[in-house]
Amino acid sequence: MKAVFLQKYCSVKGLCGDDSWFDSGLCETFDPAEEDDILDNKLPVITLRLKGGYIIELTPRDYLLSYEFGNEHYMCLGIMYMAGTSNEFLFGNTINLKYSMIYDRQKHQLGIGKRAASCADVKE
């Protein structure tokens, strides 16, 4: 995945180069006016196909974290590249914001379901 981003999306400021978003803890400053264009037009949807046919889709709005500090506006990659591995990533909270996880340690299973938009959207 890192290689694909570095080959196809270097037009996005901060994604490629010596201090890439893929380096742990690095973020890039942006003009807030650029954010929608980056999130909606410049980066791909990441699709994870799991055993059993379940598909997890993360849009740039899901995997890029945006925040302000002082007068600066930042975006950070919410996916951690595992250095020293060929192609392993840690998604963590990036997935948990859009999907709910249930861990069954006895059966060695993981249950995943798309979250409702809010508690009011949950049907009994």
Contacts in CASP RR format, 6 or more apart in sequence:
PFRMAT RR
TARGET T0000
AUTHOR 0000-0000-0000
METHOD contacts of the structure
MODEL  1
MKAVFLQKYCSVKGLCGDDSWFDSGLCETFDPAEEDDILDNKLPVITLRL
KGGYIIELTPRDYLLSYEFGNEHYMCLGIMYMAGTSNEFLFGNTINLKYS
MIYDRQKHQLGIGKRAASCADVKE
1 46 0 8 1.000
1 87 0 8 1.000
1 89 0 8 1.000
2 22 0 8 1.000
2 81 0 8 1.000
2 87 0 8 1.000
2 89 0 8 1.000
3 87 0 8 1.000
5 15 0 8 1.000
5 22 0 8 1.000
6 15 0 8 1.000
6 16 0 8 1.000
6 20 0 8 1.000
6 22 0 8 1.000
8 44 0 8 1.000
9 15 0 8 1.000
9 16 0 8 1.000
9 42 0 8 1.000
9 43 0 8 1.000
9 44 0 8 1.000
10 16 0 8 1.000
10 17 0 8 1.000
11 42 0 8 1.000
12 38 0 8 1.000
12 42 0 8 1.000
12 43 0 8 1.000
13 28 0 8 1.000
13 30 0 8 1.000
14 20 0 8 1.000
14 21 0 8 1.000
14 28 0 8 1.000
15 21 0 8 1.000
15 28 0 8 1.000
19 26 0 8 1.000
20 26 0 8 1.000
21 27 0 8 1.000
21 28 0 8 1.000
21 76 0 8 1.000
21 77 0 8 1.000
22 77 0 8 1.000
22 81 0 8 1.000
23 81 0 8 1.000
24 80 0 8 1.000
24 81 0 8 1.000
24 83 0 8 1.000
25 76 0 8 1.000
26 76 0 8 1.000
27 74 0 8 1.000
27 75 0 8 1.000
27 76 0 8 1.000
28 74 0 8 1.000
28 75 0 8 1.000
28 76 0 8 1.000
29 72 0 8 1.000
29 73 0 8 1.000
29 74 0 8 1.000
30 38 0 8 1.000
30 73 0 8 1.000
30 74 0 8 1.000
30 75 0 8 1.000
31 73 0 8 1.000
32 73 0 8 1.000
35 66 0 8 1.000
35 73 0 8 1.000
35 75 0 8 1.000
38 60 0 8 1.000
38 64 0 8 1.000
38 75 0 8 1.000
39 59 0 8 1.000
39 60 0 8 1.000
39 61 0 8 1.000
39 64 0 8 1.000
40 60 0 8 1.000
42 60 0 8 1.000
43 60 0 8 1.000
43 64 0 8 1.000
44 60 0 8 1.000
45 57 0 8 1.000
45 58 0 8 1.000
45 59 0 8 1.000
45 60 0 8 1.000
46 57 0 8 1.000
46 58 0 8 1.000
46 63 0 8 1.000
46 79 0 8 1.000
47 55 0 8 1.000
47 56 0 8 1.000
47 57 0 8 1.000
47 58 0 8 1.000
48 55 0 8 1.000
48 56 0 8 1.000
48 57 0 8 1.000
48 58 0 8 1.000
49 55 0 8 1.000
50 56 0 8 1.000
50 112 0 8 1.000
54 112 0 8 1.000
56 95 0 8 1.000
56 99 0 8 1.000
56 112 0 8 1.000
58 91 0 8 1.000
58 94 0 8 1.000
58 95 0 8 1.000
58 98 0 8 1.000
62 94 0 8 1.000
62 97 0 8 1.000
62 98 0 8 1.000
63 77 0 8 1.000
63 78 0 8 1.000
63 79 0 8 1.000
63 91 0 8 1.000
63 94 0 8 1.000
64 75 0 8 1.000
64 76 0 8 1.000
64 77 0 8 1.000
64 78 0 8 1.000
65 75 0 8 1.000
65 76 0 8 1.000
65 77 0 8 1.000
65 78 0 8 1.000
65 94 0 8 1.000
66 73 0 8 1.000
66 74 0 8 1.000
66 75 0 8 1.000
67 73 0 8 1.000
67 74 0 8 1.000
67 76 0 8 1.000
68 74 0 8 1.000
78 91 0 8 1.000
78 93 0 8 1.000
78 94 0 8 1.000
79 89 0 8 1.000
79 90 0 8 1.000
79 91 0 8 1.000
79 94 0 8 1.000
80 89 0 8 1.000
80 90 0 8 1.000
80 92 0 8 1.000
81 88 0 8 1.000
81 89 0 8 1.000
82 88 0 8 1.000
82 89 0 8 1.000
82 90 0 8 1.000
95 101 0 8 1.000
97 115 0 8 1.000
98 114 0 8 1.000
98 115 0 8 1.000
99 112 0 8 1.000
99 113 0 8 1.000
99 114 0 8 1.000
99 115 0 8 1.000
100 112 0 8 1.000
100 113 0 8 1.000
100 114 0 8 1.000
100 115 0 8 1.000
101 110 0 8 1.000
101 111 0 8 1.000
101 112 0 8 1.000
101 113 0 8 1.000
102 110 0 8 1.000
102 111 0 8 1.000
102 112 0 8 1.000
103 110 0 8 1.000
103 111 0 8 1.000
104 110 0 8 1.000
104 111 0 8 1.000
116 122 0 8 1.000
END
